[in-house]
């Protein structure tokens, strides 16, 4: 039986894409999955809602609790966390997956977009962590895992999209600070980022410059999450993991199954090359 069977995982923004792939992978191990996302009605361009995701999670073998949550609203987050604990009896892990992206330069970034990225990426990560930590303190092997990049202060990562980079690095700084803050209490706080671009429906909304054959499947991130959450929280904290490195540590040597096209056509993701 998996170590994650019966564990309760709170995932922000898990109704589609990488978040849903993570949810399905953990559900297959028998975990209880809380989907905390905004989409309760079908989107005109993006597939899936919290309810369709919940159906897939239960079909995969897990228990699901779909909750409509605007990650920018701390009261909604707190209520969702409380409902999760009531429903499943506790909380074992938080996946900070919700994120907003806008790859524009300074003069082309409306303040509305700037505020959205900081409200979702930085504030949302901090608020979700803050709401979950009191319950995670009571878990046997508690984890916070944030989908954010390693902190590399190279100007090339800021030049083309300063606002977006600042917001993603803000998520990573939450990892840096909270991993030390809660180290003695045994709560693992780590980051995870993909080596290559990941194929999601949201990618098409960025203009289609990157084709599916240049990407890996979200399953590689999901498998990496599955591995990290089973590691000992007291000894595995403060890390900025890369998905393929995690799998290599688990003995996975062939990553071809995750590729959407030939390996030589894969594009490196931002912040890693």
Secondary structure, DSSP 8 states (H G I E B T S, - for coil): --TTTT-EEEEET-SSHHHHHHHHHHHTTT-EEEEEES--S--SSS---HHHHHHHHHHHT-EEEEEE--TT-HHHHHHHHHHHHHHHS---EEEE---------GGG--HHHHHHHIIIIIIHHHHHHHHHHHHHTTSSS-EEEE--------THHHHS-HHHHHHHHHHHHHHHHHHHHTTTTT-EEEEEE-SB-B--HHHHTTTS-S-GGGSB-THHHHHHHHHHHTS-TTTS-S-EEEHHHHHHHTT----GGGBSS-GGG--B-TTT-
